[in-house]
């Protein structure tokens, strides 16, 4: 998970500090997650995903999933 998070961060051109500021997660925590010495909580993953503009599910993939349009329900 840590390597994938680093790839997403670097793909967005963000430093550890910049991602920390955007997400509200300490840059030290992000560095530890990327290094594999700390496991992120679900809340941390949600904050990081939002700051990176991806879904939590995307954080576990090297590439973003294509967005499929949802059908609108008609009554």
N, CA, C and O atoms as a printed pandas DataFrame, in Angstrom:
     atom_number atom_name residue_name chain_id  residue_number  x_coord  y_coord  z_coord
0              1         N          UNK        A               1    0.827   -1.186    0.000
1              2        CA          UNK        A               1    0.000    0.000    0.000
2              3         C          UNK        A               1    0.867    1.244    0.000
3              4         O          UNK        A               1    0.529    2.222   -0.666
4              5         N          UNK        A               2    1.964    1.235    0.720
5              6        CA          UNK        A               2    2.817    2.413    0.823
6              7         C          UNK        A               2    3.410    2.859   -0.497
7              8         O          UNK        A               2    3.441    4.053   -0.798
8              9         N          UNK        A               3    3.882    1.901   -1.288
9             10        CA          UNK        A               3    4.462    2.236   -2.588
10            11         C          UNK        A               3    3.405    2.835   -3.506
11            12         O          UNK        A               3    3.678    3.784   -4.241
12            13         N          UNK        A               4    2.207    2.282   -3.462
13            14        CA          UNK        A               4    1.127    2.809   -4.298
14            15         C          UNK        A               4    0.750    4.223   -3.872
15            16         O          UNK        A               4    0.508    5.083   -4.719
16            17         N          UNK        A               5    0.698    4.467   -2.580
17            18        CA          UNK        A               5    0.406    5.815   -2.095
18            19         C          UNK        A               5    1.473    6.790   -2.584
19            20         O          UNK        A               5    1.152    7.891   -3.032
20            21         N          UNK        A               6    2.722    6.393   -2.501
21            22        CA          UNK        A               6    3.814    7.254   -2.971
22            23         C          UNK        A               6    3.658    7.548   -4.464
23            24         O          UNK        A               6    3.860    8.680   -4.903
24            25         N          UNK        A               7    3.297    6.525   -5.239
25            26        CA          UNK        A               7    3.100    6.742   -6.682
26            27         C          UNK        A               7    1.999    7.761   -6.945
27            28         O          UNK        A               7    2.160    8.649   -7.783
28            29         N          UNK        A               8    0.883    7.638   -6.233
29            30        CA          UNK        A               8   -0.214    8.597   -6.404
30            31         C          UNK        A               8    0.239   10.000   -6.017
31            32         O          UNK        A               8   -0.054   10.964   -6.724
32            33         N          UNK        A               9    0.941   10.118   -4.916
33            34        CA          UNK        A               9    1.408   11.432   -4.450
34            35         C          UNK        A               9    2.347   12.054   -5.471
35            36         O          UNK        A               9    2.210   13.228   -5.816
36            37         N          UNK        A              10    3.297   11.269   -5.952
37            38        CA          UNK        A              10    4.259   11.779   -6.924
38            39         C          UNK        A              10    3.582   12.092   -8.254
39            40         O          UNK        A              10    3.938   13.066   -8.918
40            41         N          UNK        A              11    2.619   11.281   -8.641
41            42        CA          UNK        A              11    1.875   11.527   -9.879
42            43         C          UNK        A              11    1.161   12.880   -9.813
43            44         O          UNK        A              11    1.007   13.558  -10.829
44            45         N          UNK        A              12    0.735   13.261   -8.625
45            46        CA          UNK        A              12    0.052   14.547   -8.437
46            47         C          UNK        A              12    1.045   15.692   -8.208
47            48         O          UNK        A              12    0.650   16.852   -8.091
48            49         N          UNK        A              13    2.339   15.350   -8.147
49            50        CA          UNK        A              13    3.364   16.373   -7.969
50            51         C          UNK        A              13    3.381   16.981   -6.577
51            52         O          UNK        A              13    3.720   18.152   -6.405
52            53         N          UNK        A              14    3.012   16.177   -5.583
53            54        CA          UNK        A              14    2.917   16.673   -4.210
54            55         C          UNK        A              14    4.066   16.156   -3.350
55            56         O          UNK        A              14    4.477   15.001   -3.463
56            57         N          UNK        A              15    4.567   17.022   -2.500
57            58        CA          UNK        A              15    5.535   16.596   -1.492
58            59         C          UNK        A              15    4.761   15.970   -0.331
59            60         O          UNK        A              15    3.534   16.051   -0.275
60            61         N          UNK        A              16    5.485   15.353    0.581
61            62        CA          UNK        A              16    4.841   14.806    1.778
62            63         C          UNK        A              16    4.128   15.912    2.549
63            64         O          UNK        A              16    2.992   15.742    2.993
64            65         N          UNK        A              17    4.798   17.032    2.700
65            66        CA          UNK        A              17    4.200   18.152    3.442
66            67         C          UNK        A              17    2.956   18.691    2.746
67            68         O          UNK        A              17    1.958   18.995    3.399
68            69         N          UNK        A              18    3.014   18.811    1.416
69            70        CA          UNK        A              18    1.859   19.335    0.674
70            71         C          UNK        A              18    0.656   18.407    0.807
71            72         O          UNK        A              18   -0.468   18.868    1.004
72            73         N          UNK        A              19    0.892   17.097    0.700
73            74        CA          UNK        A              19   -0.209   16.150    0.869
74            75         C          UNK        A              19   -0.731   16.205    2.298
75            76         O          UNK        A              19   -1.937   16.112    2.527
76            77         N          UNK        A              20    0.168   16.355    3.247
77            78        CA          UNK        A              20   -0.244   16.484    4.638
78            79         C          UNK        A              20   -1.139   17.690    4.860
79            80         O          UNK        A              20   -2.153   17.601    5.553
80            81         N          UNK        A              21   -0.764   18.811    4.273
81            82        CA          UNK        A              21   -1.571   20.027    4.417
82            83         C          UNK        A              21   -2.938   19.869    3.759
83            84         O          UNK        A              21   -3.954   20.278    4.321
84            85         N          UNK        A              22   -2.960   19.279    2.576
85            86        CA          UNK        A              22   -4.229   19.085    1.858
86            87         C          UNK        A              22   -5.164   18.116    2.565
87            88         O          UNK        A              22   -6.381   18.296    2.574
88            89         N          UNK        A              23   -4.569   17.081    3.158
89            90        CA          UNK        A              23   -5.382   16.000    3.723
90            91         C          UNK        A              23   -5.685   16.167    5.206
91            92         O          UNK        A              23   -6.649   15.593    5.712
92            93         N          UNK        A              24   -4.875   16.942    5.897
93            94        CA          UNK        A              24   -5.029   17.034    7.341
94            95         C          UNK        A              24   -4.384   15.868    8.068
95            96         O          UNK        A              24   -4.614   15.669    9.261
96            97         N          UNK        A              25   -3.574   15.096    7.347
97            98        CA          UNK        A              25   -2.835   13.966    7.923
98            99         C          UNK        A              25   -1.382   14.411    8.068
99           100         O          UNK        A              25   -0.818   14.992    7.140
100          101         N          UNK        A              26   -0.783   14.149    9.198
101          102        CA          UNK        A              26    0.605   14.525    9.436
102          103         C          UNK        A              26    1.514   13.954    8.347
103          104         O          UNK        A              26    1.375   12.795    7.955
104          105         N          UNK        A              27    2.452   14.785    7.861
105          106        CA          UNK        A              27    3.377   14.291    6.844
106          107         C          UNK        A              27    4.230   13.155    7.394
107          108         O          UNK        A              27    4.670   12.296    6.630
108          109         N          UNK        A              28    4.472   13.134    8.694
109          110        CA          UNK        A              28    5.226   12.042    9.316
110          111         C          UNK        A              28    4.435   10.740    9.187
111          112         O          UNK        A              28    5.004    9.693    8.876
112          113         N          UNK        A              29    3.139   10.806    9.422
113          114        CA          UNK        A              29    2.281    9.627    9.271
114          115         C          UNK        A              29    2.293    9.150    7.826
115          116         O          UNK        A              29    2.396    7.951    7.569
116          117         N          UNK        A              30    2.189   10.081    6.880
117          118        CA          UNK        A              30    2.204    9.709    5.462
118          119         C          UNK        A              30    3.526    9.037    5.116
119          120         O          UNK        A              30    3.540    8.022    4.419
120          121         N          UNK        A              31    4.634    9.589    5.594
121          122        CA          UNK        A              31    5.953    9.000    5.334
122          123         C          UNK        A              31    6.038    7.590    5.897
123          124         O          UNK        A              31    6.608    6.702    5.262
124          125         N          UNK        A              32    5.481    7.378    7.073
125          126        CA          UNK        A              32    5.515    6.044    7.689
126          127         C          UNK        A              32    4.637    5.055    6.926
127          128         O          UNK        A              32    4.997    3.888    6.776
128          129         N          UNK        A              33    3.493    5.521    6.448
129          130        CA          UNK        A              33    2.629    4.651    5.635
130          131         C          UNK        A              33    3.367    4.275    4.353
131          132         O          UNK        A              33    3.381    3.107    3.962
132          133         N          UNK        A              34    3.977    5.259    3.702
133          134        CA          UNK        A              34    4.717    4.984    2.469
134          135         C          UNK        A              34    5.886    4.037    2.708
135          136         O          UNK        A              34    6.197    3.211    1.850
136          137         N          UNK        A              35    6.533    4.145    3.860
137          138        CA          UNK        A              35    7.675    3.280    4.187
138          139         C          UNK        A              35    7.243    1.889    4.643
139          140         O          UNK        A              35    8.062    0.976    4.739
140          141         N          UNK        A              36    5.948    1.737    4.924
141          142        CA          UNK        A              36    5.447    0.442    5.363
142          143         C          UNK        A              36    5.616    0.182    6.847
143          144         O          UNK        A              36    5.458   -0.953    7.296
144          145         N          UNK        A              37    5.935    1.213    7.616
145          146        CA          UNK        A              37    6.110    1.024    9.055
146          147         C          UNK        A              37    4.854    1.369    9.848
147          148         O          UNK        A              37    4.819    1.188   11.065
148          149         N          UNK        A              38    3.829    1.861    9.167
149          150        CA          UNK        A              38    2.569    2.196    9.825
150          151         C          UNK        A              38    1.425    1.815    8.902
151          152         O          UNK        A              38    1.477    2.061    7.697
152          153         N          UNK        A              39    0.401    1.217    9.470
153          154        CA          UNK        A              39   -0.800    0.889    8.701
154          155         C          UNK        A              39   -1.810    2.019    8.868
155          156         O          UNK        A              39   -2.105    2.431    9.989
156          157         N          UNK        A              40   -2.339    2.520    7.753
157          158        CA          UNK        A              40   -3.293    3.623    7.860
158          159         C          UNK        A              40   -4.665    3.147    8.317
159          160         O          UNK        A              40   -5.074    2.021    8.033
160          161         N          UNK        A              41   -5.365    4.018    9.026
161          162        CA          UNK        A              41   -6.748    3.721    9.394
162          163         C          UNK        A              41   -7.635    4.016    8.192
163          164         O          UNK        A              41   -7.195    4.642    7.227
164          165         N          UNK        A              42   -8.865    3.570    8.250
165          166        CA          UNK        A              42   -9.818    3.861    7.181
166          167         C          UNK        A              42   -9.997    5.370    7.046
167          168         O          UNK        A              42  -10.056    5.894    5.934
168          169         N          UNK        A              43  -10.082    6.062    8.165
169          170        CA          UNK        A              43  -10.238    7.520    8.142
170          171         C          UNK        A              43   -9.051    8.183    7.452
171          172         O          UNK        A              43   -9.232    9.107    6.659
172          173         N          UNK        A              44   -7.846    7.721    7.746
173          174        CA          UNK        A              44   -6.651    8.269    7.104
174          175         C          UNK        A              44   -6.695    8.019    5.608
175          176         O          UNK        A              44   -6.388    8.915    4.823
176          177         N          UNK        A              45   -7.072    6.816    5.202
177          178        CA          UNK        A              45   -7.181    6.501    3.777
178          179         C          UNK        A              45   -8.196    7.402    3.090
179          180         O          UNK        A              45   -7.961    7.867    1.975
180          181         N          UNK        A              46   -9.320    7.648    3.746
181          182        CA          UNK        A              46  -10.349    8.519    3.170
182          183         C          UNK        A              46   -9.817    9.938    2.978
183          184         O          UNK        A              46  -10.061   10.562    1.945
184          185         N          UNK        A              47   -9.098   10.440    3.963
185          186        CA          UNK        A              47   -8.537   11.792    3.871
186          187         C          UNK        A              47   -7.495   11.886    2.758
187          188         O          UNK        A              47   -7.485   12.849    1.991
188          189         N          UNK        A              48   -6.626   10.890    2.674
189          190        CA          UNK        A              48   -5.589   10.894    1.642
190          191         C          UNK        A              48   -6.198   10.776    0.251
191          192         O          UNK        A              48   -5.788   11.481   -0.671
192          193         N          UNK        A              49   -7.169    9.892    0.101
193          194        CA          UNK        A              49   -7.824    9.721   -1.198
194          195         C          UNK        A              49   -8.488   11.020   -1.640
195          196         O          UNK        A              49   -8.353   11.429   -2.794
196          197         N          UNK        A              50   -9.199   11.664   -0.733
197          198        CA          UNK        A              50   -9.872   12.926   -1.070
198          199         C          UNK        A              50   -8.852   13.986   -1.494
199          200         O          UNK        A              50   -9.076   14.718   -2.458
200          201         N          UNK        A              51   -7.741   14.066   -0.776
201          202        CA          UNK        A              51   -6.712   15.056   -1.098
202          203         C          UNK        A              51   -6.047   14.773   -2.443
203          204         O          UNK        A              51   -5.594   15.694   -3.122
204          205         N          UNK        A              52   -5.990   13.506   -2.821
205          206        CA          UNK        A              52   -5.386   13.114   -4.098
206          207         C          UNK        A              52   -6.398   13.108   -5.244
207          208         O          UNK        A              52   -6.022   12.970   -6.408
208          209         N          UNK        A              53   -7.673   13.257   -4.914
209          210        CA          UNK        A              53   -8.711   13.272   -5.944
210          211         C          UNK        A              53   -9.016   11.904   -6.513
211          212         O          UNK        A              53   -9.371   11.777   -7.685
212          213         N          UNK        A              54   -8.880   10.874   -5.682
213          214        CA          UNK        A              54   -9.166    9.502   -6.109
214          215         C          UNK        A              54  -10.043    8.833   -5.059
215          216         O          UNK        A              54  -10.275    9.390   -3.986
216          217         N          UNK        A              55  -10.525    7.645   -5.373
217          218        CA          UNK        A              55  -11.293    6.885   -4.392
218          219         C          UNK        A              55  -10.332    6.095   -3.508
219          220         O          UNK        A              55   -9.170    5.897   -3.864
220          221         N          UNK        A              56  -10.813    5.654   -2.378
221          222        CA          UNK        A              56   -9.992    4.808   -1.507
222          223         C          UNK        A              56   -9.595    3.548   -2.270
223          224         O          UNK        A              56   -8.461    3.082   -2.160
224          225         N          UNK        A              57  -10.510    3.011   -3.025
225          226        CA          UNK        A              57  -10.217    1.812   -3.822
226          227         C          UNK        A              57   -9.059    2.067   -4.788
227          228         O          UNK        A              57   -8.213    1.197   -4.991
228          229         N          UNK        A              58   -9.024    3.268   -5.383
229          230        CA          UNK        A              58   -7.943    3.606   -6.310
230          231         C          UNK        A              58   -6.574    3.604   -5.628
231          232         O          UNK        A              58   -5.562    3.346   -6.279
232          233         N          UNK        A              59   -6.535    3.888   -4.334
233          234        CA          UNK        A              59   -5.251    3.906   -3.625
234          235         C          UNK        A              59   -4.573    2.536   -3.631
235          236         O          UNK        A              59   -3.364    2.438   -3.426
236          237         N          UNK        A              60   -5.345    1.495   -3.865
237          238        CA          UNK        A              60   -4.796    0.138   -3.886
238          239         C          UNK        A              60   -4.471   -0.325   -5.301
239          240         O          UNK        A              60   -4.167   -1.497   -5.523
240          241         N          UNK        A              61   -4.537    0.599   -6.254
241          242        CA          UNK        A              61   -4.261    0.293   -7.649
242          243         C          UNK        A              61   -3.239    1.289   -8.177
243          244         O          UNK        A              61   -3.241    2.456   -7.785
244          245         N          UNK        A              62   -2.378    0.832   -9.055
245          246        CA          UNK        A              62   -1.365    1.717   -9.623
246          247         C          UNK        A              62   -1.964    2.712  -10.612
247          248         O          UNK        A              62   -1.378    3.769  -10.847
248          249         N          UNK        A              63   -3.102    2.400  -11.187
249          250        CA          UNK        A              63   -3.764    3.262  -12.159
250          251         C          UNK        A              63   -5.193    3.528  -11.716
251          252         O          UNK        A              63   -5.823    2.665  -11.104
252          253         N          UNK        A              64   -5.714    4.719  -12.020
253          254        CA          UNK        A              64   -7.113    4.994  -11.657
254          255         C          UNK        A              64   -8.070    4.144  -12.471
255          256         O          UNK        A              64   -7.820    3.843  -13.638
256          257         N          UNK        A              65   -9.153    3.766  -11.846
257          258        CA          UNK        A              65  -10.192    3.029  -12.560
258          259         C          UNK        A              65  -10.977    4.012  -13.409
259          260         O          UNK        A              65  -11.220    5.140  -12.982
260          261         N          UNK        A              66  -11.376    3.601  -14.607
261          262        CA          UNK        A              66  -12.212    4.503  -15.400
262          263         C          UNK        A              66  -13.554    4.696  -14.715
263          264         O          UNK        A              66  -14.135    3.752  -14.179
264          265         N          UNK        A              67  -14.028    5.901  -14.737
265          266        CA          UNK        A              67  -15.331    6.201  -14.135
266          267         C          UNK        A              67  -16.419    5.810  -15.119
267          268         O          UNK        A              67  -16.393    6.212  -16.282
268          269         N          UNK        A              68  -17.367    5.031  -14.646
269          270        CA          UNK        A              68  -18.485    4.655  -15.504
270          271         C          UNK        A              68  -19.693    5.471  -15.088
271          272         O          UNK        A              68  -20.000    5.584  -13.902
272          273         N          UNK        A              69  -20.379    6.040  -16.074
273          274        CA          UNK        A              69  -21.549    6.844  -15.710
274          275         C          UNK        A              69  -22.635    5.977  -15.102
275          276         O          UNK        A              69  -22.873    4.850  -15.537
276          277         N          UNK        A              70  -23.279    6.515  -14.105
277          278        CA          UNK        A              70  -24.373    5.788  -13.470
278          279         C          UNK        A              70  -25.665    6.116  -14.185
279          280         O          UNK        A              70  -25.894    7.246  -14.616
280          281         N          UNK        A              71  -26.490    5.116  -14.298
281          282        CA          UNK        A              71  -27.797    5.341  -14.901
282          283         C          UNK        A              71  -28.695    6.040  -13.904
283          284         O          UNK        A              71  -28.679    5.754  -12.706
284          285         N          UNK        A              72  -29.468    6.950  -14.424
285          286        CA          UNK        A              72  -30.437    7.627  -13.568
286          287         C          UNK        A              72  -31.697    6.798  -13.532
287          288         O          UNK        A              72  -32.147    6.266  -14.546
288          289         N          UNK        A              73  -32.241    6.702  -12.376
289          290        CA          UNK        A              73  -33.501    5.973  -12.226
290          291         C          UNK        A              73  -34.643    6.833  -12.727
291          292         O          UNK        A              73  -34.716    8.029  -12.442
292          293         N          UNK        A              74  -35.524    6.214  -13.469
293          294        CA          UNK        A              74  -36.731    6.920  -13.884
294          295         C          UNK        A              74  -37.892    6.331  -13.130
295          296         O          UNK        A              74  -37.920    5.138  -12.828
296          297         N          UNK        A              75  -38.821    7.154  -12.840
297          298        CA          UNK        A              75  -39.968    6.683  -12.052
298          299         C          UNK        A              75  -41.145    6.426  -12.930
299          300         O          UNK        A              75  -42.202    6.023  -12.443
